[in-house]
Amino acid sequence: MVGKLKGPELIGKAYQDRAPALLESVEAREKILLKHSSKLAIKSLIMRQFIDGVVLIKDMVIEGAQMVRIPVIGHSVAVVWALLVYFPSQFKKNQ
C-alpha cells in the first residue's frame, strides 16, 4: 500500500475537483479501517518513504501492520518505485 488511508476531510478542494474518486476512496478506506483495523493490520504491508510531501505519514499507517521503509523521497516517486521495483521483486521471490 502506498497512499492516503485516513483523513478525507484533509483533502483540499483542488484535489477533490480534479480527482473526485480520491475523496470517495479515502472515505471508504477510513470506514473499513474503523470497522476492521485489527484484521487488516495482520494482512497489510505499509510502504513508507522518508518524506512524502503530499500525504501525512499518520494518514498512511495502519497500527499493527508490517511497515517497510522504502529508499525514496516524494509521493509520486514512491508510487513508481513500488510498482517498478518492489512489487516485481516480490513477485519473482514468490514464484
N, C-alpha and C positions, 0 to 999 in steps of 0.2 A: 504494500500500500504506500502510496505517496499522495499527499494532498490533505485537504481540509475535511475533517470528520465531524467537527463540532463548531458551534457559533455562527449559525446562519445570519443572525442579526448583525454580525460584524462585516458582512459582505457589502461593499459600497454600491451605491446606486449605479455607477458607471458599469460595474461588473454585472449587476442584476439586469441592466438593459441589454448589455452586449451578449450575455450568456444566461438567459433565464433558467436553463436546465441546471446550472450550477447551484443556484439557490434551492431549487426543488430537491436536488440530490443531497445537499448538505442537511436540509431539513429532515429528509427521510433517514439518512445515516444517523443523525442525532437521536431520532426516535428509536431506532433499532438499538443503538448503544445504551440508551436509558433502560430499555427493556431487557437486553441480553448481553450486557458488557462482560460479565464473568465468563460466559460461554464463548464469546467472540475473542476474548483475550487469549484463551488457550489455543485458538486456531489462527491467530493473526500475527503477521510479521510487519512491523512498522519500520520503514526505511526513512532514516532521518539524516539530512545533510547538516553540515556545520552551520550554515546560515541559509535561511530560505528567502527572506526578503518579501514574500507575498503572504504566506500563511504563518501564523504564530505557532510556535512549537507546541504549546499547550492544546492547540486545536487539531493537532495531527497525531496525538498519542492516546492509546488505549491503555489504561492502567493494568499492569499484569501481562501485557503482550510482550512477545520477543521483540527486541529492538536491535536493529543493525544500523550502525553509523556508516554512511557512505561518504567517500572522499571527494565531495564536490561542494561548491558554493553556488546557491541560486536555485530557484524553484524549477524553472524550465530545464536547466542543466540536470537537475536531479531526476526529472521525469525521463529525459532522454537517456541518461546513464542507466536507470533502472531497466528501460526497455531494450537497450542495445548491449549492455554489459552484464548486469546482474541476472536478469531472468534467463537469457540464453545459457549462462554458465550453470545455473541451477537445473535447467532442462537437461543439459549434457550429463550432469552429475547423476541424475535420476534415471538415465536410460540403461 
